[in-house]
Amino acid sequence: MRTWQLQEAKARFSELVREAEGGQAQLVSKHGVPSVVVVDVATYERLTAPGRSLVDALLEAPRFETDELAIERDPSPARPSEAS
């Protein structure tokens, strides 16, 4: 990622945009501190697209019948019980 000082970015904005359109993010700094990143529209849309919700992911997960799963539970107590 190329870093541009703000004044340079202003003066050579067309070049900055061309490089961002080429798929290379461009960092612009102001007083030596990173300020903004310029990216192409495809990258922006990919980064800001809404993700799948947990509910949707769970609804799309494979379903199992309870008798299909071999679940065995150890009958012993997890810790000794205190007798009064």
C-alpha positions in Angstrom: 0.0 0.0 0.0 1.4 3.3 -1.0 1.4 6.2 1.4 0.7 9.7 0.2 1.0 13.0 2.1 -2.2 15.0 1.9 -0.6 17.8 -0.2 0.8 15.2 -2.7 -2.5 13.3 -2.8 -4.3 16.6 -3.8 -1.7 17.5 -6.4 -1.7 14.0 -8.0 -5.2 12.9 -7.3 -5.7 11.3 -10.7 -2.7 9.1 -10.2 -3.9 8.1 -6.7 -7.4 7.2 -8.1 -5.8 5.2 -11.0 -3.7 3.1 -8.5 -6.7 2.5 -6.3 -8.8 1.5 -9.3 -6.0 -1.0 -10.1 -6.8 -2.8 -6.8 -4.0 -1.3 -4.7 -5.3 0.5 -1.6 -3.8 4.0 -1.1 -3.1 5.5 2.3 -3.3 9.3 2.8 -1.6 10.8 5.8 -2.2 14.2 7.3 0.7 15.7 9.3 2.4 12.3 9.2 -0.6 10.5 10.8 -2.5 8.0 8.6 -5.9 9.6 7.9 -7.8 7.8 5.2 -7.5 4.8 2.8 -8.7 5.1 -0.8 -9.9 1.8 -2.3 -11.8 0.8 -5.5 -15.5 0.4 -5.4 -15.4 -3.5 -5.6 -13.2 -3.6 -2.5 -15.4 -1.2 -0.7 -18.6 -3.1 -1.5 -17.0 -6.4 -0.5 -15.8 -4.9 2.9 -19.2 -3.3 3.7 -21.5 -6.0 2.5 -23.8 -7.2 5.2 -22.7 -10.6 6.5 -24.8 -13.6 7.2 -26.6 -13.5 10.6 -26.1 -16.3 13.1 -29.8 -17.2 12.8 -29.4 -17.7 9.0 -26.3 -19.8 9.5 -28.0 -22.0 12.0 -31.1 -22.4 9.8 -28.8 -23.4 6.9 -26.9 -25.9 9.0 -27.5 -29.7 8.4 -30.3 -31.1 10.4 -29.9 -34.3 12.4 -32.6 -36.5 14.0 -31.9 -37.1 17.7 -31.5 -40.8 17.1 -28.8 -40.2 14.5 -26.5 -38.7 17.0 -24.6 -41.0 19.4 -24.7 -39.1 22.6 -23.7 -40.9 25.7 -23.6 -39.3 29.1 -21.4 -40.5 31.9 -23.7 -41.3 34.9 -21.1 -40.6 37.5 -21.3 -37.3 39.4 -19.0 -34.5 38.2 -17.8 -34.0 41.8 -18.4 -35.8 45.0 -21.6 -34.7 46.7 -21.5 -33.5 50.2 -23.6 -35.6 52.5 -25.2 -33.8 55.4 
